[in-house]
Amino acid sequence: MKEYQGVADTLFIPLSARIYASKRYPEYFYDEKALQLEKYIPNDSIEKGSSQYSMLASVARYYNFDKVVKDYIQKHNKSNIINLGCGLETMAHRINDDKAIFYEIDFPNVISKREKILDKLDNEVLIAADIINDNWINKIDKTLPSLFVVSGVFQYFYEEDVLKLIENIKSEFMECEMLFDAMDKASLNYANNYVRKTGNK
């Protein structure tokens, strides 16, 4: 039986992209922690199923997200950076700023994998939860300004679930913003085909 199924099945795709760019274009994007995790990628199906375009398009998202997160942290004395569907994201290591608390939230089996292969920073909190259904919000300090980072996640969920999640966050947090990527229908079809080419369903 596969270790990951459903959304968690795509766990290694964005990590592979960050490794790809860090090796070939370090002057644009360099992720030292991602390179340390390369040995954990189970096979070469992602690299074989990926074009240079798909790898760099993924990394461009991280490049831009990092800039926004850094700016947000600098605007506040203390803040939360809440990474929904974190996977094996290494943003906290790349940014390395103790002015922020980084919350990493994902399915229990993903958090378990993360705990085994990725060292946790002192200002990092791991929460095992389904971001749509579980009551993870009560585990976060809602008095601090909070930036929700949702990178490559919403396209895996139904529209009504995404809107419900946003409404819940809006009602619970006094001061918050959300950073996410969005796709039109053609882009979503391309992304689905790409995920299948990398050996994931």
N, C-alpha and C positions, 0 to 999 in steps of 0.2 A: 504493500500500500504506500502511496506517495506521502511524504512527510507534510506537504502543504497542498491544499486544495482550494478552489475558488479564488477569491481575491489574493489570499496569501501565496498562491501559486506563482505569482509574478515577483516575488520578493527580490530576486537577484537581478532583474532587468535594469533598474536605475543604478544599482551599484556597478554593474558591468560598464555602463556608460561613463560613470565618473572615473573608473579605472582606465578606460580607453583614452579619454581626454587627458588624464594626468600623465599618461605615458607618452602620448604623441604631441600634445599641445599644452605643456605645463605653463607656458607664458600666458595662456588664456585662462586655464582652470587647473588648479593643482589640489588634490585631496590625498594627503599623506596617509590618513587613516583608511581610506578606501583601498589604497594600494596594499596595505597590511592585511586586508580581508580577502584578497584575490584567491588565496589558497582554499577558501571555503566554498567557492562557486563549484557546484557539483559536476558540471560538464561544459563543453564549448558550444552548446546549442544556441545560446544567446548571441555570441559573437558571430557564429556562422549565419544566423538568421537576421543579422542587423547590417544595415548599410552605414556608411560614414555619416550620411545625413541624419538618420534616426538616432545615432549615438550623440552627435553634436547638438541636435535639437533638444534632446533630453538634458544635456549639460548646460545649454543656454538658459534653460529654466532655472537651474540651480545657481548659475552665475548671477542672474537677475534677482532671484529670491534672496540670496546672501546679501546683496547690496541693500535691499529694502529692510531686511532684518537688522543689519548693522545700524542703519539710520534710525530705526525705531528704538533700539537699545540706547543709542546716544541721546535721544530726546528725553529719556526718563532716568531718574535716579535708580530706580529698581523696576523691573518688569518681568512678566511671564512671556516666554515664547512657547506656544503650545502646538506641537507637531502632531496633527491628526493623521493616522495611517502612516506612522513613521518608517516602517520597514527597517532597513539597515541604514537609514539616513545618518550622516556624520556631520551635519551642520554645526552642532554644538562644538565639535572638535575643530572645525574649520574657523569658526568665529572666535571661540575661546575667550569669552568675556564674562567675568563673574558678576557683572551688574544685572544679569538676567538669570532667571531660573528656566531651564529647558525641560518641558514636560514632553515625554515621548510616549505616545498612545497607539496601541495596535492590538490585534487579536492575541489571545494568550499564547498560542504556539509561536507567533512571531516574536513576542517579547521574550519568551523562553530561549529562542535561538539567539536573539540579541544579547541576552545575559551571558550566554556561553562563549560568544566569539568577539564581543565588542565591550571594551572596558568602559565603565560608567564614570562620568565626571562628578565631582563633588556637588556641582550645581545642576545636576541632571536627575530627573525623577521619571522612573518607568512605571507606566500604568497598563496593565493587561485588561483590555476591554474592547467590546464592539462599539465603535464610535457612534453608531446609529441608535443602538438599543440600550446600552448599559449606562448606569448612573455614574459615569466617571467625573462629571462636572463637580461633584461635591468633594473631590479629592484635590481640588486646585484652590489656591488662595485667590479669591475673587476680588479682594480689595486692591490688588495691584493692576496697573494697566496691562492689558493682555493682547498679544498679537497671535492670532491663529494662523498657522501655516498649513495649507492643504495642497500638497504637491503631487500631482498625478494620481489623485484619489477619487474625486467626485465622478469621473467617468465610469467608475465601477458600480455606481449606485443609481437607483431610480430617482427621478426628479422629485417626487413627493417626499422621499426620505431625506434628500439633501436640503430641501426647503424647511422641513421640520427641524432638522439639526440646526440650521441657521437661526430659526425662530427661538429654539431653546437656548442657544448661546446668547442671543440678544436679550432675552428676558432675565438671564442669570447674572450677566456681567455688566457692571456699571460703566466701565471704560474698556472698549475692545475694538479691534479691527480684524479683518480677515484677508489673508493673502492666498489667492488660489489661481489655478489655471483653468481655462474653459476651452471647449472645442465646439465647432459647428458639426453638422451631421457628416459632411465629407471627411473631416479630420477624425471623427470618431470611428468611421469605417476603416480609415487607414490605420488607426491605432489598434483596432481589433484584429485586423489582418496581421499587423506586425507582431502582436502578442502571440498569435497562433504560430507564426513562423519561428518564434523562439522556443517552441515546444510547450507552450502553456495554453490552457483552455480558457 
